[in-house]
Amino acid sequence: MSESLPVDAVLEYVERRERELVEQAAQIRVRVEKLTAQLVELDAESDNLRVTRKTLLPLHAPTPADGPDLPDVPDHPAYQQILTAFADTRQPMRAREMCQAPDLPIIPKNTEGICSKLKRLVTSSASLLSCGMTGWETGV
């Protein structure tokens, strides 16, 4: 009889532990079902967004530029300084005033150099000027 007592205790422990595990497994199955439902919803929304993107991309395809091509502005710093000076003042300037913007001495050599650079800029942007566009509208 003394031998059956420990076996009964072990069997009771096994049954209790088995019930706990079955209960935990049931709770985990419920959570898995909820997560599976959420995953299905997320997949469906993701599919809808892919269809939306696929539909919108052809509608928003870039079209060839309707306006004139912007002229290439030379990379030389002097041209950048000239354009910056025009953008800062937003008014007409003479070559002499343009020499003062980058702190150049006002001597004929510098004035003539600025004047020739201004002529090059005007010549390269003649198509923009003929369309009535100014440097401020083109973002130059």
Beta strands, then each sheet from edge to edge (+ up, - down):
end
